[in-house]
Amino acid sequence: MKYSLDVEERQKYYLVKIKGNFINPDPEGLKKAADCALDTGQKALLIDLCEAAAIDSKGIGLIINIHKYLISKDAKVCLATPSNRIYTLLNSCNLQKVLEIYKSIDEADISFSRNISIENRGFYTLLKIPEEFDLLVLKQLKEVIDESIESGNIHIVFDFEETIHISSVGIGSLINLHKKVTENNGSIYLVNISSDVRSLLEDTNVLELLPEYKTIDEIEEKLLEQDLSD
């Protein structure tokens, strides 16, 4: 049985469903899907192997090459497969050390919904915080902010447009991250805060420490003013 590729653009990633035997595959199909993901602004290509009957070394090699290609474009490949046989094969090739591998599309959706969206905007870093700001998000934040500071982007903007809940861990992390950024002569700004989240930040005195703005344009004007005054 030959394989087929079905593609679908989703909110957080570009999906490629592989059906049949992914044996000695033509690289053009997957490369085209990767380019489509980049063209639509997606940072992840999720390859769904849930309906793949088999995969050979050339299929695995192609997936790795596509991942390397996307990494060079600041994107990545992820895999989904419920098949123990294929999952074991992927692990035997140590793919779990290189790629994120999920047991299902639903598991991937949950993971992507908890990821921070990162945009390097030249003189600051924009972080779009997911619906739940919890311990999992905090681990990502620490890595992102460390990398941002090391690269010279010492100003960080937290966009809470999608955020509906912040845990106590999230509240504490905002204060600790503020200290870390200011120690490096940077600053943290908050934008697009919902009324419920704002109430929580007010009750915990976070907004006395971190400035809130209504739009990103206002923050950019503030940063430009600082840059000119310096």
PyMOL commands that set and color helices and strands:
alter all, ss='L'
color gray80, all
select helices_A, chain A and resi 27-39+57-71+84-92+95-97+105-113+135-150+168-183+195-203+206-208+216-229
alter helices_A, ss='H'
color red, helices_A
select strands_A, chain A and resi 4-9+14-22+44-55+76-80+100-102+117-120+125-128+132-133+155-159+165-166+187-191+212-213
alter strands_A, ss='S'
color yellow, strands_A
deselect
rebuild
show_as cartoon
